[in-house]
Each structure stands twice: as C-alpha cells, then as structure tokens.
Amino acid sequence: MHDMQFALMILAWLMAIPLSIILIYLTAEIASGLTRSGKDAAPVMSGNWSGVILVPAHNEASGIAATVEALQFSAPDCRILVVADNCTDETASLARTAGAETISRSDPDHRGKGFALAYGRDFLAKAPPDAVVVIDADCRLSEGSVARLVEKAVTSGEPVQSVNLLERTVTTSPLVDISNFAMLVKNLVRARGLARMGGGVLLFGTGMAFPWKLFARLDLATSNAVEDIELGLALARRGVKVSFEDGALVTSPAASIADSKGQRSRWEHGFLQAAAHNGLPLLFSGLRQRSRHLVAIGAHMLVPPLAMLMLLSIFMLLGVSIIAFWSGYYAPLLVLLVSFFGAVTLLLVAWWKEGRDVITYKSLMRFPFYIMWKIPIYLGFFTSRQTGWNRTRRDGEKP
C-alpha cells in the first residue's frame, strides 16, 4: 500500500508541475502586459523615410477597393502595392482602379501568402523603399500606425509588429466575441508582456514592418501554413528581435464561427506543431546562451491556445483530485489549483482593463461552450491535421 501511495504521489506531481509552470508563466506574461505604454497621439515621421504597404491578395474582389481607399486615408504619403496572387476574379483591376500599384502572379503550384510576399519584394527591389509594411487584404490600419511602424523599423533596423485585433459588430455571436477576446489576450496583452520580459515578440502575419535591408534577405517563399510564426522563430534564432509597437493598430472583421473554423484549425494546428518542434529547444538554447529573449520566446511557445489550456487544466485538476482522494496527499492539487486560479484571475483583470469593449460579461460566461466548440479542432491535430494554406470567406461572399 505504501508503494502504491508513493507512486500516486509521483504521478500527481508529474501531472501538476508542468502545467503549473505553464500557468505561472502565462500569469506573469499577462501581468507584465497589463500596463499601456501611453502612445496615443498620432505621430509624424521625423525622418524622410520611404515606406511601402505591401498587400497580398487572393480573390479579394469583394473588398480590395475599400481596403486600398482605407489605406490611402490612413497613410496618404505611403505607396501601396497589391499583389493579386493566383486570382480568378477582378482583384487586380479593382485595386488598380482604386489607386494602388498592382502586380499579378499566376503559379497554381505555389499558393500562399509567402509566395505573394516574395513576388512583391522582387518587384520592389527595382526601387527599394526604406521599409515595407505587410497588411492583409481585409485589414484596416488606425491613423498614424504606418508612420509609427516605418519610423521604428528604419531607426532600429529590426522588424516591428503592431497590435492585431478583430472587430466586434452588433451581430457578432457570443462565441465569436470569445474568440476575439482570446485574440486580444494573445496579440495585445501577452504580446506586450512578452516584449517586456524578453525584449521581442513573434510576428502576427499582418501589421508587421521590416527595414528593407532585412526584408530583402528573408526566406519568404514558403507554403508553411503558419509562415508568420515560423518567420518570427527564425528571426529569434538569428538573434533578431521583433519590436512590439502597441501604439499601432491593425484590425480586420471577425468571421462567423462556421467560416472561421478552417482558419482556426490551420492556425492552431500550425502553432501546436511549431511549439512541439521549437518551444523546448528555444528555451534550453536561451538558458545556455543566457538570452532572456530566447527563453521568453521558448516559454511563450509552450503555452497552448487559451481554450486548450483551460481544457487541459480542467482534466488535470480532475485527475490530480482523484489521486489526492485516494492517496490523501493534497500538495500537488493545491499547487495546481493556485496556479490555475492565478491565471484565471489575471485573465479576468485583462478583460476588465482591455476587453470590455470586445466582449460583454454575459458572453464571457459562455466560455465553456467555446471550449466545446474547439475540442474537434484539437482532436483534428491528431486525426486530420491541417497543414495547407486556406482563406477565410469574407463577409458578403457566397459560401
């Protein structure tokens, strides 16, 4: 009986310690990112820098003209280059009519955003700008964002990532609201915390700026489903830090739950695969090199998506509770409970400080239903992993 109790104690600690460390790190990251940097005024570029907004677009006829017009309004002194990539609609002509420089690319065997960016870079190389700002075709930039991004990229010589959020509408469902809040936690609060703890962040795929000298050397032409994450990790391994500019904001409309399932599967499957391959190696590499940047990036990658983390926590708490009941040894359960409720408390603080305009308290209480909706996506990581690029249906498009 004594041997059985000892084995149960060891099992309980093995279940509790890794998850507790992840929850504690998440709590620290959120706590570090709760304070705003106070950059509210729209800046004017102090240097005579040239910037180009590069827009990869695949079959975006329904909204590309509005995107170009919005970019012209938010950054009137900036060139806009649209890459109509493998389009079968009027994306190119509509972008050109709206006032953007437009080039078309046709290569069905090489589809994806990375190939479009590389094609646009080759075009820009004839007369390169000082900095390139990458924006997805359905996104909008707040006033002054381009000036902030270009200025910081040129003066620092490093990439710069803006805040990237989804827009809430009056017709948005509670589950979409929760998804928007999860993105706010990741792309604003945790990103701000990661930047303060490690000195740099990962890339979000849109709202990111690069000095030309760096952009010209990037390995862009890949079909990786999460090319932004992989690019950010590659930069971190090279010792290049991605600055976080929380005074710059890029937004895009939130898709319906049904339309976003494929995109969420692609992103979360890609993130989990990247985390499995890079999280611990980056963490250990950072410890060996005494690099807080690599340590923070590695630890950040080891935190699962929010819904998955909550689901894992519930199952682990249940398992450790059963062991505690049978063994009479409650220390692992107490450690896990404190870690879990600490993370939940900081998430609620983040909602209070940053998320009340994104999600109501009533919608937030539907988080258990959001977790249930995500379960098939997580199971799909093991049964039908999505690795290819896909495009979310835009508002107003036919299914």
C-alpha positions in Angstrom: 0.0 0.0 0.0 2.9 2.4 0.8 4.4 1.7 -2.6 1.1 2.5 -4.3 0.7 5.8 -2.4 4.2 6.8 -3.3 3.6 6.0 -7.0 0.4 8.0 -6.9 2.2 11.0 -5.3 4.9 10.9 -8.1 2.2 10.7 -10.7 0.3 13.6 -9.2 3.4 15.8 -9.2 4.2 14.8 -12.8 0.7 15.9 -13.8 0.7 19.1 -11.7 4.2 20.5 -12.1 4.5 21.0 -16.0 1.0 22.6 -16.2 1.6 24.7 -13.1 4.8 26.1 -14.6 2.9 27.0 -17.9 0.1 28.6 -15.9 2.5 30.6 -13.8 4.4 31.8 -16.9 1.1 32.8 -18.5 0.1 34.7 -15.4 3.5 36.5 -15.4 3.2 37.4 -19.1 -0.3 38.8 -18.6 0.7 40.8 -15.5 3.7 42.3 -17.4 1.4 43.3 -20.3 -1.5 45.0 -18.4 0.0 48.5 -18.4 -0.3 50.5 -21.6 2.7 52.3 -23.0 0.9 55.6 -23.3 1.4 56.2 -27.0 -1.9 57.7 -28.0 -1.1 60.7 -30.2 -0.7 60.0 -33.9 3.0 60.6 -34.9 4.6 62.4 -37.8 7.6 60.7 -39.2 10.7 62.7 -38.1 12.9 61.3 -40.9 12.4 61.4 -44.6 11.7 57.7 -44.8 10.0 56.0 -47.7 7.6 53.2 -46.9 5.5 50.7 -49.0 2.4 49.0 -47.8 2.5 45.5 -49.4 -0.9 43.8 -49.7 -1.0 40.1 -50.7 -4.5 39.4 -52.1 -6.1 36.2 -53.4 -9.7 36.6 -54.8 -10.4 39.8 -52.8 -12.7 41.5 -55.4 -15.4 42.0 -52.8 -13.3 44.3 -50.6 -10.0 45.2 -52.2 -11.1 48.6 -53.4 -12.3 49.5 -49.9 -9.1 48.3 -48.4 -7.0 50.4 -50.8 -9.1 53.5 -50.1 -8.8 53.0 -46.3 -5.1 52.6 -46.6 -4.8 55.8 -48.6 -6.7 57.6 -45.9 -4.7 56.3 -43.0 -1.3 56.6 -44.8 -1.7 59.2 -47.5 2.1 59.6 -48.1 2.8 55.9 -48.5 2.9 53.7 -51.6 0.5 50.8 -51.8 1.4 47.7 -53.7 -1.2 45.0 -54.2 0.0 41.5 -55.3 -3.0 39.8 -56.9 -1.9 36.2 -56.3 -3.5 33.4 -58.3 -6.7 35.4 -58.6 -9.7 34.2 -60.7 -11.7 37.4 -60.1 -11.3 41.1 -60.7 -9.0 41.8 -57.7 -6.2 43.3 -59.8 -8.3 45.7 -61.9 -10.3 46.8 -58.9 -7.2 47.5 -56.8 -5.6 49.4 -59.7 -8.7 51.5 -60.3 -8.8 52.3 -56.6 -5.3 53.8 -56.9 -2.9 51.1 -55.8 0.1 49.8 -57.7 -0.9 46.3 -58.7 1.0 43.3 -60.0 -0.4 39.9 -60.8 1.1 36.5 -60.1 -0.1 33.2 -61.5 1.5 30.0 -60.2 -1.1 27.5 -59.1 1.6 25.0 -57.9 2.9 27.6 -55.4 0.0 29.1 -53.5 0.1 31.0 -50.3 0.9 34.3 -48.7 4.7 33.7 -48.5 5.0 33.3 -52.3 3.0 36.5 -52.9 5.2 38.5 -50.5 8.3 37.2 -52.2 6.9 38.2 -55.6 6.1 41.7 -54.3 9.6 42.0 -52.9 11.2 41.1 -56.2 9.1 43.9 -57.8 10.1 46.4 -55.1 13.8 45.5 -55.5 14.0 47.7 -58.6 13.5 50.8 -56.5 13.5 49.6 -52.8 11.9 51.6 -50.1 13.3 52.2 -46.6 10.7 49.9 -45.0 7.9 47.6 -46.0 4.6 47.2 -44.1 2.7 44.0 -44.7 -1.1 44.2 -44.4 -3.6 41.5 -45.2 -6.3 42.4 -47.8 -9.2 42.6 -45.4 -7.4 44.7 -42.7 -7.5 48.4 -41.7 -4.8 50.5 -40.1 -5.5 53.1 -37.5 -4.3 56.7 -38.1 -0.6 57.1 -37.6 0.1 53.4 -37.5 2.1 53.3 -40.7 4.2 56.3 -39.5 5.0 54.5 -36.3 5.9 51.2 -37.9 8.1 52.7 -40.7 9.9 55.1 -38.3 10.6 52.3 -35.8 11.7 49.8 -38.4 14.1 52.1 -40.1 15.6 53.6 -37.0 16.0 50.3 -35.2 16.9 48.2 -38.2 14.6 45.5 -36.8 11.1 44.2 -37.6 8.2 45.8 -35.8 4.8 44.2 -35.1 1.6 46.2 -34.4 -1.3 45.2 -32.4 -3.6 42.9 -34.4 -7.3 42.6 -33.3 -10.6 41.5 -34.7 -13.6 43.9 -34.9 -16.8 43.3 -33.0 -20.2 44.1 -34.6 -23.7 44.2 -33.2 -24.4 40.9 -34.9 -21.3 39.1 -33.6 -22.2 35.9 -31.8 -21.0 35.3 -28.2 -18.6 32.5 -29.4 -17.1 34.9 -31.9 -16.8 37.5 -29.1 -14.9 35.0 -27.0 -12.6 34.2 -30.0 -12.0 38.0 -30.4 -11.1 38.3 -26.7 -8.7 35.3 -26.9 -7.0 37.1 -29.8 -6.8 40.3 -27.8 -5.1 38.5 -24.9 -2.6 36.9 -27.3 -2.0 39.9 -29.7 -2.1 42.7 -27.2 -1.8 41.8 -23.5 0.5 38.8 -23.8 2.5 40.4 -26.7 3.1 43.5 -24.6 4.2 41.2 -21.7 6.4 39.1 -23.9 8.1 42.2 -25.2 8.8 43.5 -21.7 10.0 40.1 -20.4 12.1 39.1 -23.4 12.7 42.2 -25.5 10.8 41.0 -28.6 7.7 39.2 -29.9 6.6 36.9 -32.6 5.0 38.0 -35.9 1.2 38.0 -36.4 1.2 38.0 -40.2 -0.3 41.4 -40.7 0.6 44.8 -39.4 4.3 44.0 -39.5 7.0 46.2 -40.8 10.5 45.4 -41.9 13.5 47.6 -42.8 14.3 46.9 -46.4 17.8 45.6 -45.8 16.3 42.8 -43.6 13.2 42.2 -45.8 15.4 41.7 -48.8 17.1 38.7 -47.1 14.1 36.9 -45.6 13.1 33.4 -46.6 9.5 34.3 -47.7 8.6 31.9 -50.5 7.3 29.0 -48.4 3.9 27.2 -48.2 4.0 26.9 -44.5 0.5 27.2 -43.0 1.8 29.5 -40.2 4.5 31.3 -42.1 4.4 34.3 -39.7 5.2 32.1 -36.7 8.0 30.3 -38.4 9.5 33.5 -39.7 9.4 35.0 -36.2 11.1 31.9 -34.8 13.7 32.0 -37.5 14.5 35.7 -36.7 14.7 34.9 -33.0 17.2 32.1 -33.6 19.3 34.6 -35.6 19.3 37.0 -32.7 16.9 39.4 -34.4 14.2 40.8 -32.0 10.8 41.8 -33.3 9.8 45.1 -31.6 6.2 45.5 -30.4 4.5 48.8 -31.2 1.3 48.9 -29.2 0.6 52.4 -30.5 -0.1 51.0 -33.9 -3.2 49.0 -34.6 -4.4 46.8 -37.5 -7.9 45.4 -37.4 -10.0 43.0 -39.5 -13.6 41.9 -39.4 -14.3 38.8 -37.4 -15.7 35.9 -39.4 -18.6 33.8 -38.3 -17.9 30.7 -36.2 -18.7 28.5 -39.2 -16.5 30.4 -41.6 -13.6 30.7 -39.2 -13.3 27.0 -38.3 -10.9 26.2 -41.2 -8.7 29.2 -40.4 -8.6 28.4 -36.7 -7.8 24.8 -37.5 -4.9 25.9 -39.7 -3.5 28.4 -37.2 -3.9 26.2 -34.1 -2.6 23.0 -35.8 0.3 25.0 -37.1 1.0 26.7 -33.8 0.9 23.4 -31.9 3.3 21.8 -34.4 5.7 24.7 -34.2 5.5 24.7 -30.4 6.3 21.0 -30.3 9.4 21.5 -32.5 10.6 24.8 -31.2 9.4 25.5 -27.7 11.8 23.5 -25.5 14.8 23.8 -27.9 14.5 27.6 -27.9 14.0 27.6 -24.1 17.1 25.5 -23.5 19.1 27.4 -26.1 18.2 30.6 -24.3 19.4 29.2 -21.0 22.7 28.1 -22.5 23.2 31.5 -24.2 21.9 33.4 -21.3 19.5 35.1 -23.7 16.3 36.2 -22.0 14.8 36.8 -25.5 15.1 33.2 -26.5 14.0 32.0 -23.0 10.9 34.2 -23.2 10.1 33.1 -26.8 10.5 29.4 -26.0 8.3 29.7 -22.9 5.7 31.7 -24.8 5.5 28.9 -27.4 4.9 26.3 -24.7 1.7 28.0 -23.6 -1.1 26.3 -25.6 -4.0 28.3 -27.1 -6.3 29.6 -24.4 -9.2 27.2 -24.8 -6.9 24.2 -24.9 -5.0 25.4 -21.8 -8.3 25.7 -19.9 -9.4 22.3 -21.1 -6.1 20.7 -20.1 -6.3 22.4 -16.7 -9.8 21.0 -16.1 -8.8 17.5 -16.9 -5.6 17.7 -14.9 -7.4 19.1 -11.9 -9.9 16.3 -12.1 -7.1 13.7 -12.3 -5.0 15.1 -9.5 -8.1 15.5 -7.4 -8.8 11.8 -7.8 -5.3 10.9 -6.8 -5.5 13.2 -3.8 -8.7 11.5 -2.7 -7.2 8.0 -2.9 -3.7 8.8 -1.5 -4.6 11.5 1.0 -1.8 13.6 -0.4 -3.1 17.1 -1.5 0.1 19.2 -2.1 0.1 18.7 -5.9 -3.6 19.6 -6.1 -3.1 22.7 -4.1 -0.2 23.8 -6.3 -2.2 23.3 -9.5 -5.3 25.0 -8.0 -3.3 28.1 -7.0 -1.6 28.2 -10.5 -4.9 27.8 -12.3 -6.9 30.4 -10.3 -4.0 32.8 -10.6 -4.1 32.6 -14.4 -7.9 32.8 -14.4 -7.8 35.9 -12.2 -5.3 37.7 -14.4 -7.4 36.8 -17.5 -10.3 38.5 -15.8 -8.2 41.5 -14.9 -7.1 41.7 -18.6 -10.8 41.6 -19.6 -11.6 44.4 -17.2 -8.7 46.6 -18.4 -8.7 45.9 -22.1 -11.6 43.6 -23.2 -14.8 45.1 -22.0 -15.4 46.7 -25.4 -14.6 43.3 -27.1 -16.8 41.0 -25.1 -19.6 41.5 -22.5 -19.5 39.7 -19.2 -22.6 37.8 -20.3 -20.8 36.5 -23.4 -17.7 35.8 -21.4 -19.6 33.3 -19.2 -20.2 31.2 -22.3 -16.5 30.3 -22.4 -17.3 26.6 -21.6 -19.3 26.4 -24.9 -16.4 27.9 -26.7 -14.1 25.2 -25.3 -16.6 22.6 -26.5 -16.5 24.1 -30.0 -12.7 24.0 -30.0 -12.5 20.3 -29.0 -12.9 18.9 -32.6 -10.2 21.3 -33.8 -7.8 20.0 -31.2 -8.7 16.4 -31.9 -8.1 17.1 -35.6 -4.5 17.9 -34.8 -4.0 14.2 -34.2 -6.5 12.8 -36.7 -6.7 15.1 -39.7 -4.0 17.8 -39.2 -4.5 20.8 -41.5 -1.2 21.9 -43.0 -2.2 23.7 -46.1 -3.0 27.4 -46.6 -6.7 28.4 -46.7 -8.6 31.6 -47.0 -11.5 32.6 -44.7 -14.7 33.5 -46.5 -15.2 37.3 -46.5 -18.4 39.0 -45.3 -20.9 39.1 -48.2 -19.3 36.4 -50.2 -21.2 33.3 -51.2 -20.3 30.0 -49.4 
